[in-house]
Amino acid sequence: MGKFNKDGRLMIPLTKRIKTASKKDEDKVRYVVNKAYCPDGCSLIDTEHEINGFPGLRIKFQRKGVEGEFVLSAIEGDFDKIILSGSLANGKKDDLFCPHCGAMIKKLINCSCKPDADMVVIGLTPHLDFNNAITFCNVTGCKNGTFVKSGDVIRHARL
């Protein structure tokens, strides 16, 4: 199946063809996040809801007049989500929170998809370290809606 990298993430090849992916993207090995934490150290891994064979990341969301929870795929490059309550709207920004303690998920940097969009960051250790974290856009449907390593985003933003 796959093996673990030095950070403890399971490395698996992308087996399902994604229509929008380029040939170069399809050849990449994807990683699976098996540990993820809110800013206050609560685990966001949801073992009750699996997406494509792996536990997902449970997140609470809120925007004017709407709130709920969803589970995000823990596989890099996978946009799949399970909506547990509420509804997400394409093109709309949601504020994201820990479903356990209510801590707001922190902003790493602005996303280029909309003027008010944020790339939010989730730590891979209980104490948030921006270089050991994942990040994704908080606008539903954004091409940056799937997570990437935050260190890669920081390096790209500095260029």
Order of alpha helices (4+ residues) and beta strands (2+ residues): beta-beta-alpha-beta-beta-beta-beta-beta-beta-beta-beta-beta-beta-alpha
